[in-house]
Amino acid sequence: MNIAKKIGLLLMLTAAIVSCKKRDYSESGVLKPTNISASSNFSCGTLTPMFNGSPLTIPMDFSIGIPLEFSATFNETVTWKIVLRGKTSTAIKTISGTSSVLNALNASWTGTHDELYFFEKGEKVSADLIISGREGICTTDTIIIGNAKDSKNPTPTFMLVNPSSDFETNGSYPTQFSIFPVGGAYGPQFVLQADSLRAPEGVKFLRLYGKSTEPNGFFVGGVQSRKDAKAAGTFFPPEWTDPEKIYLNVYVRGMDNLPGNAKPFSTLNFECHEDDRGDDSNIGNCDYYAKRPPANTDHFCPSSEDSWVFKIPVRHTGWQLFSCKYSDLLPSEDFANGGFGNRKLEPQKVCRVQFGMVSSPPFNIVSIDMDYACFTYGAPYDPTK
């Protein structure tokens, strides 16, 4: 190697060393380590639930939209987390950060949850403070939920399938009716949760249970929520017109803890029925009703208008949240049930929503549990928000 090459290599090495010495977190975009463990001198202090700047002394009312704040001061900066656990619902929420102080800016809670179950009205919630690098719980407190976070009322980006009711009502679901056929079908049931089988939201869920009486053995039955034949407007808010932004969401329970004689061979069809013509459907303009007197009229004609379907094969275990964008819905395969419309995705024309249960393979007694069926606009339903 000649002298010129040696000098070149030496200069490159020197530049690299200087560059390494000058490099710091701000240059790399990392302002601080992502985790700081407590030292041997760390002191836990006290975790205090606060409401509007004062220590919380009464049950927390999350329905008014004002957050619960946590307050604590440490003798050093550490990475921490607060784990909230509902003692009845088993709901969980985790708040985390890295700081020497907990306050409204970095440690507040609005009643949301991270995992499957919603927090419930009246339950006690443990708040455990855990510090990185320190074994066990640093300190703990207990909160009582006077009222849970509002999860029912519609917002500009959220609505229940039936805004006037939910599955908590004892056997009643306004504007909804059962279409389980007579004979061999057990129909819908509003099931009260138990320790071994809890509802994701509230204390009840809806169970569809039965056996098909159709000649092909597939369609078992279901429930509908519909607009009254004379009601103005459509199912969705008038602003919800973009099929790329509307999402169908529902919790469905899987193949565990099936009721007696039921087989794990079911599919849930979450359907949106569109009034393509924009008029009432009756004996005079709808073959479907003409063949099934007396006419049970509404805006939808199953034999000549569109039905869009979100198919959920039930092959999982336990509760699971399923979501589907409106633009990803499938056209109905049944020409007698919305398979003969204009084949245009028109959410502004939705006049009724149906949950249909199908046995696949056919001729089985099948069961589906469902809860918290809702629509969202702009994104799938996210329980953490």
GUMARVO-893785 format. One line per field, with one value per residue (C-alpha): residue number from 1; residue in three letters; x, y, z. Coordinates in steps of 0.25 Angstrom, whole numbers. Example, Ala and Ser with C-alpha at 12.3 -4.5 7.8 and 13.67 -1.06 7.14 Angstrom:
// GUMARVO-893785
i (1:2)
aa (ALA:SER)
c1 (49:55)
c2 (-18:-4)
c3 (31:29)
END
This chain:
// GUMARVO-893785
i (1:2:3:4:5:6:7:8:9:10:11:12:13:14:15:16:17:18:19:20:21:22:23:24:25:26:27:28:29:30:31:32:33:34:35:36:37:38:39:40:41:42:43:44:45:46:47:48:49:50:51:52:53:54:55:56:57:58:59:60:61:62:63:64:65:66:67:68:69:70:71:72:73:74:75:76:77:78:79:80:81:82:83:84:85:86:87:88:89:90:91:92:93:94:95:96:97:98:99:100:101:102:103:104:105:106:107:108:109:110:111:112:113:114:115:116:117:118:119:120:121:122:123:124:125:126:127:128:129:130:131:132:133:134:135:136:137:138:139:140:141:142:143:144:145:146:147:148:149:150:151:152:153:154:155:156:157:158:159:160:161:162:163:164:165:166:167:168:169:170:171:172:173:174:175:176:177:178:179:180:181:182:183:184:185:186:187:188:189:190:191:192:193:194:195:196:197:198:199:200:201:202:203:204:205:206:207:208:209:210:211:212:213:214:215:216:217:218:219:220:221:222:223:224:225:226:227:228:229:230:231:232:233:234:235:236:237:238:239:240:241:242:243:244:245:246:247:248:249:250:251:252:253:254:255:256:257:258:259:260:261:262:263:264:265:266:267:268:269:270:271:272:273:274:275:276:277:278:279:280:281:282:283:284:285:286:287:288:289:290:291:292:293:294:295:296:297:298:299:300:301:302:303:304:305:306:307:308:309:310:311:312:313:314:315:316:317:318:319:320:321:322:323:324:325:326:327:328:329:330:331:332:333:334:335:336:337:338:339:340:341:342:343:344:345:346:347:348:349:350:351:352:353:354:355:356:357:358:359:360:361:362:363:364:365:366:367:368:369:370:371:372:373:374:375:376:377:378:379:380:381:382:383:384:385)
aa (MET:ASN:ILE:ALA:LYS:LYS:ILE:GLY:LEU:LEU:LEU:MET:LEU:THR:ALA:ALA:ILE:VAL:SER:CYS:LYS:LYS:ARG:ASP:TYR:SER:GLU:SER:GLY:VAL:LEU:LYS:PRO:THR:ASN:ILE:SER:ALA:SER:SER:ASN:PHE:SER:CYS:GLY:THR:LEU:THR:PRO:MET:PHE:ASN:GLY:SER:PRO:LEU:THR:ILE:PRO:MET:ASP:PHE:SER:ILE:GLY:ILE:PRO:LEU:GLU:PHE:SER:ALA:THR:PHE:ASN:GLU:THR:VAL:THR:TRP:LYS:ILE:VAL:LEU:ARG:GLY:LYS:THR:SER:THR:ALA:ILE:LYS:THR:ILE:SER:GLY:THR:SER:SER:VAL:LEU:ASN:ALA:LEU:ASN:ALA:SER:TRP:THR:GLY:THR:HIS:ASP:GLU:LEU:TYR:PHE:PHE:GLU:LYS:GLY:GLU:LYS:VAL:SER:ALA:ASP:LEU:ILE:ILE:SER:GLY:ARG:GLU:GLY:ILE:CYS:THR:THR:ASP:THR:ILE:ILE:ILE:GLY:ASN:ALA:LYS:ASP:SER:LYS:ASN:PRO:THR:PRO:THR:PHE:MET:LEU:VAL:ASN:PRO:SER:SER:ASP:PHE:GLU:THR:ASN:GLY:SER:TYR:PRO:THR:GLN:PHE:SER:ILE:PHE:PRO:VAL:GLY:GLY:ALA:TYR:GLY:PRO:GLN:PHE:VAL:LEU:GLN:ALA:ASP:SER:LEU:ARG:ALA:PRO:GLU:GLY:VAL:LYS:PHE:LEU:ARG:LEU:TYR:GLY:LYS:SER:THR:GLU:PRO:ASN:GLY:PHE:PHE:VAL:GLY:GLY:VAL:GLN:SER:ARG:LYS:ASP:ALA:LYS:ALA:ALA:GLY:THR:PHE:PHE:PRO:PRO:GLU:TRP:THR:ASP:PRO:GLU:LYS:ILE:TYR:LEU:ASN:VAL:TYR:VAL:ARG:GLY:MET:ASP:ASN:LEU:PRO:GLY:ASN:ALA:LYS:PRO:PHE:SER:THR:LEU:ASN:PHE:GLU:CYS:HIS:GLU:ASP:ASP:ARG:GLY:ASP:ASP:SER:ASN:ILE:GLY:ASN:CYS:ASP:TYR:TYR:ALA:LYS:ARG:PRO:PRO:ALA:ASN:THR:ASP:HIS:PHE:CYS:PRO:SER:SER:GLU:ASP:SER:TRP:VAL:PHE:LYS:ILE:PRO:VAL:ARG:HIS:THR:GLY:TRP:GLN:LEU:PHE:SER:CYS:LYS:TYR:SER:ASP:LEU:LEU:PRO:SER:GLU:ASP:PHE:ALA:ASN:GLY:GLY:PHE:GLY:ASN:ARG:LYS:LEU:GLU:PRO:GLN:LYS:VAL:CYS:ARG:VAL:GLN:PHE:GLY:MET:VAL:SER:SER:PRO:PRO:PHE:ASN:ILE:VAL:SER:ILE:ASP:MET:ASP:TYR:ALA:CYS:PHE:THR:TYR:GLY:ALA:PRO:TYR:ASP:PRO:THR:LYS)
c1 (0:6:7:-4:-14:-10:-12:-25:-30:-24:-32:-45:-43:-41:-53:-62:-57:-59:-73:-76:-72:-81:-93:-104:-119:-123:-116:-122:-136:-136:-138:-137:-136:-150:-149:-142:-142:-142:-129:-127:-131:-144:-156:-171:-178:-193:-203:-215:-227:-231:-244:-243:-230:-236:-234:-246:-255:-268:-271:-265:-276:-269:-282:-280:-267:-258:-245:-240:-226:-215:-205:-191:-177:-164:-150:-145:-149:-154:-163:-176:-190:-203:-211:-226:-234:-249:-252:-266:-264:-250:-247:-233:-227:-212:-206:-191:-180:-166:-165:-163:-177:-191:-202:-214:-204:-198:-207:-222:-233:-247:-253:-248:-243:-231:-236:-249:-258:-264:-264:-277:-286:-284:-272:-259:-246:-232:-221:-207:-195:-183:-169:-159:-148:-155:-162:-177:-187:-181:-194:-209:-222:-237:-247:-262:-269:-282:-285:-278:-273:-284:-284:-298:-302:-299:-288:-283:-275:-282:-296:-302:-309:-322:-319:-332:-328:-318:-317:-318:-333:-341:-345:-349:-342:-350:-353:-346:-353:-349:-350:-347:-356:-367:-363:-349:-344:-342:-341:-333:-330:-325:-315:-311:-296:-290:-276:-272:-278:-278:-283:-273:-282:-292:-298:-306:-303:-312:-312:-317:-320:-328:-328:-332:-346:-342:-342:-327:-324:-315:-323:-327:-332:-329:-333:-335:-335:-343:-348:-363:-370:-375:-362:-354:-339:-330:-323:-310:-308:-309:-294:-290:-290:-276:-275:-260:-262:-274:-270:-279:-275:-279:-274:-277:-274:-267:-269:-267:-278:-289:-303:-308:-308:-302:-291:-279:-283:-289:-288:-293:-298:-297:-306:-309:-322:-323:-336:-331:-344:-347:-361:-369:-370:-383:-392:-393:-378:-371:-372:-367:-379:-389:-384:-385:-398:-402:-392:-382:-378:-365:-355:-348:-352:-344:-346:-342:-333:-319:-314:-299:-293:-282:-280:-274:-271:-271:-258:-251:-251:-257:-262:-255:-258:-260:-260:-263:-262:-276:-268:-263:-277:-281:-294:-305:-304:-319:-328:-339:-332:-326:-319:-325:-323:-315:-302:-297:-292:-301:-301:-309:-321:-319:-333:-331:-320:-321:-313:-315:-310:-306:-303:-291:-291:-306:-317:-310:-314:-305:-303:-297:-295:-293:-292:-290:-293:-290:-286:-274:-270:-255:-249:-253:-258:-247:-250:-238:-243)
c2 (0:13:25:33:22:21:36:35:23:31:43:35:28:41:47:35:36:51:49:38:47:59:50:52:48:62:59:45:49:42:52:42:28:21:14:19:9:13:14:9:22:23:26:23:34:34:32:41:41:55:62:76:78:73:59:50:47:42:32:36:41:38:41:56:55:61:52:46:51:44:52:47:53:44:48:44:42:28:20:17:11:12:-1:1:-12:-13:-23:-27:-25:-29:-18:-12:1:5:19:20:30:34:46:50:56:50:61:64:65:51:43:45:35:37:23:16:2:-5:-19:-27:-22:-9:-3:-4:6:4:-4:-3:-1:-3:7:1:9:1:6:1:-6:-8:-21:-21:-10:3:8:6:13:9:17:15:17:25:25:19:26:29:18:19:33:36:45:51:38:28:21:8:0:4:17:16:4:-7:-22:-17:-16:-28:-35:-22:-15:-4:-5:-18:-31:-46:-53:-67:-77:-85:-99:-103:-89:-84:-69:-58:-58:-46:-53:-48:-50:-59:-60:-71:-63:-48:-38:-28:-16:-15:-28:-34:-39:-44:-59:-64:-79:-89:-99:-95:-99:-95:-106:-104:-104:-91:-79:-80:-67:-53:-39:-26:-12:-4:10:11:11:26:31:42:40:28:19:27:42:50:54:39:37:32:17:18:24:16:4:-7:-13:-24:-33:-47:-59:-72:-87:-88:-90:-93:-96:-110:-118:-106:-108:-99:-97:-83:-70:-57:-48:-33:-27:-13:-12:0:6:8:13:23:19:10:-5:-11:-21:-12:-10:-22:-36:-41:-35:-39:-53:-52:-46:-39:-28:-24:-12:-3:4:-8:-18:-31:-36:-23:-14:-16:-23:-22:-33:-34:-49:-53:-68:-72:-80:-73:-75:-65:-51:-43:-30:-30:-18:-16:-4:-1:-1:-15:-21:-32:-32:-42:-55:-57:-52:-52:-44:-32:-39:-31:-16:-6:-11:2:5:16:17:29:20:9:7:-5:-14:-29:-39:-53:-66:-77:-91:-96:-107:-107:-115:-112:-105:-93:-82:-68:-58:-43:-30:-15:-15:-1:8:18:28:31:19:5:5:7:4:11:25)
c3 (0:-4:5:-2:1:15:18:11:20:32:29:27:40:47:41:45:60:61:55:65:77:72:70:81:83:77:64:63:66:79:90:102:105:103:117:130:141:156:164:177:183:177:186:181:187:187:175:176:167:164:158:154:162:175:181:177:189:181:171:157:146:133:125:126:118:129:131:144:146:154:163:168:170:169:174:160:146:143:133:139:136:143:141:144:146:147:159:153:138:138:128:127:123:124:124:123:121:126:136:150:151:148:145:136:124:124:134:131:128:121:125:112:112:105:103:101:113:116:130:137:145:160:160:167:159:165:160:162:159:154:152:142:149:162:166:169:171:175:181:178:180:177:169:169:155:158:143:132:119:110:99:94:89:75:71:58:56:63:65:70:60:67:74:82:89:91:95:110:109:114:101:94:83:77:62:61:59:59:45:51:43:51:55:58:62:76:72:79:93:102:111:124:126:137:143:132:120:121:111:105:108:119:125:114:100:88:85:72:73:64:52:38:33:19:8:6:21:21:26:41:44:49:54:47:50:40:37:37:24:25:32:26:23:23:33:34:37:24:25:24:9:6:6:8:22:28:36:41:55:64:75:72:81:76:77:92:102:92:96:96:83:75:65:62:48:47:39:43:32:36:24:20:11:1:-4:-18:-24:-12:-10:-1:-5:-5:-13:-25:-27:-21:-25:-12:-4:-15:-12:3:7:15:11:22:15:17:8:4:-7:-5:-19:-27:-18:-12:0:4:13:23:25:38:39:53:54:66:81:91:88:76:70:55:46:31:22:15:1:4:6:-3:-11:-6:-13:-11:-22:-13:-2:-8:-20:-31:-29:-37:-31:-26:-12:-7:8:8:3:14:20:29:35:37:45:38:44:34:36:28:26:26:34:48:61:61:71:70:82:78:85:83:68:63:51:51:41:37:44:50:64:74:89:94:89)
END
